[in-house]
Amino acid sequence: MTRLLRIDASARSEDSVSRQIADYFAARFSVAPGNAIAIRDLVTAPIPHIANVTIKGYYTPTDQLSVPMKAATALSDLLIHELREADVLLISTPMYNFSIPSALKAWIDQIVRIGQTFSYDGKSFTGMLPGKRAVVVVAYGAGGYTNGGGFAAANFVEPYLRFLLNFLGIADVTFISIEQTTADHATIEANKRKAIAAVDAWFAGPAFARAG
Ligand SMILES: Cc1cc2nc3c(=O)[nH]c(=O)nc-3n(C[C@H](O)[C@H](O)[C@H](O)COP(=O)(O)O)c2cc1C
């Protein structure tokens, strides 16, 4: 069985292009018998920001956690458990103001946790989530952010998420981009078709075959 954890971050619902492409990915994934999908919609069920007591909890050994620290880190425990269970992580996100939506950042701040998803030995960091694969669907209103385009320097979505996932030990990361989602209908449809083809290529490639 292969388990997918799907994380959705667009504030839009049915009109969200990133969600539409993620829907297609999830539909393809669920075709294989026994494959399971867990969904975290960061907009319909927002993740709270971490607080002072959450951070104290992160840096306190488990057997020394106070009752408030346990309460403040319980959601982080659950979200990390969901991540550990997954073989494939699917993130769908828009670009908002050249970066990721705050809803996604709130989730990241709950799952990037010392001793749980990364370790530090005083010299170097080691990701603790090896062997997983990630697919990140990113929708951009304008164009030129990808493939060395003229706006590539303003793309703080893809380099950030790639670095972050690598930091956690997830080396196999595929980005599927849909640019110009605010363009005319024909352009949007053409770009959606390209994104769908990229999803198909992912399923046809060795990455999915390895999952069995
Ligand atoms: C608050 C906000 C900020 C945005 N910032 C950018 C931006 O910096 N660059 C860009 O190209 N598009 C930007 N857009 C457009 C979205 O990236 C685009 O509409 C995208 O398709 C949204 O993803 P979705 O279709 O999954 O909802 C922004 C949209 C919103 C609502």
The ligand as an SDF file (V2000), in Angstrom:
LIG
                    3D

 31 33  0  0  0  0  0  0  0  0999 V2000
   -3.1650   37.4800   -1.8910 C   0  0  0  0  0  0  0  0  0  0  0  0
   -2.6830   37.0920   -3.2500 C   0  0  0  0  0  0  0  0  0  0  0  0
   -1.3730   37.3370   -3.6040 C   0  0  0  0  0  0  0  0  0  0  0  0
   -0.9020   36.9770   -4.8540 C   0  0  0  0  0  0  0  0  0  0  0  0
    0.3980   37.2010   -5.1550 N   0  0  0  0  0  0  0  0  0  0  0  0
    0.8720   36.8300   -6.3760 C   0  0  0  0  0  0  0  0  0  0  0  0
    2.2290   37.0320   -6.7120 C   0  0  0  0  0  0  0  0  0  0  0  0
    3.0380   37.5140   -5.9360 O   0  0  0  0  0  0  0  0  0  0  0  0
    2.6370   36.6560   -7.9430 N   0  0  0  0  0  0  0  0  0  0  0  0
    1.7870   36.0880   -8.8580 C   0  0  0  0  0  0  0  0  0  0  0  0
    2.2110   35.7580   -9.9490 O   0  0  0  0  0  0  0  0  0  0  0  0
    0.4940   35.8590   -8.5490 N   0  0  0  0  0  0  0  0  0  0  0  0
    0.0220   36.2210   -7.3320 C   0  0  0  0  0  0  0  0  0  0  0  0
   -1.2760   35.9860   -7.0050 N   0  0  0  0  0  0  0  0  0  0  0  0
   -2.1250   35.2460   -7.9560 C   0  0  0  0  0  0  0  0  0  0  0  0
   -2.1990   33.7870   -7.5760 C   0  0  0  0  0  0  0  0  0  0  0  0
   -0.9080   33.2030   -7.4380 O   0  0  0  0  0  0  0  0  0  0  0  0
   -2.9730   33.0110   -8.6160 C   0  0  0  0  0  0  0  0  0  0  0  0
   -4.2950   33.5390   -8.6900 O   0  0  0  0  0  0  0  0  0  0  0  0
   -3.0330   31.5430   -8.3480 C   0  0  0  0  0  0  0  0  0  0  0  0
   -3.7220   30.8880   -9.3730 O   0  0  0  0  0  0  0  0  0  0  0  0
   -3.7240   31.2560   -7.0160 C   0  0  0  0  0  0  0  0  0  0  0  0
   -3.7340   29.8620   -6.7860 O   0  0  0  0  0  0  0  0  0  0  0  0
   -5.1090   29.0540   -6.9110 P   0  0  0  0  0  0  0  0  0  0  0  0
   -5.5620   29.1640   -8.3330 O   0  0  0  0  0  0  0  0  0  0  0  0
   -4.7530   27.6630   -6.5300 O   0  0  0  0  0  0  0  0  0  0  0  0
   -6.0850   29.6800   -5.9540 O   0  0  0  0  0  0  0  0  0  0  0  0
   -1.7700   36.3480   -5.7630 C   0  0  0  0  0  0  0  0  0  0  0  0
   -3.1000   36.1110   -5.4040 C   0  0  0  0  0  0  0  0  0  0  0  0
   -3.5510   36.4900   -4.1690 C   0  0  0  0  0  0  0  0  0  0  0  0
   -4.9790   36.1930   -3.7880 C   0  0  0  0  0  0  0  0  0  0  0  0
  1  2  1  0
  2  3  1  0
  2 30  2  0
  3  4  2  0
  4  5  1  0
  4 28  1  0
  5  6  2  0
  6  7  1  0
  6 13  1  0
  7  8  2  0
  7  9  1  0
  9 10  1  0
 10 11  2  0
 10 12  1  0
 12 13  2  0
 13 14  1  0
 14 15  1  0
 14 28  1  0
 15 16  1  0
 16 17  1  0
 16 18  1  0
 18 19  1  0
 18 20  1  0
 20 21  1  0
 20 22  1  0
 22 23  1  0
 23 24  1  0
 24 25  2  0
 24 26  1  0
 24 27  1  0
 28 29  2  0
 29 30  1  0
 30 31  1  0
M  END
$$$$
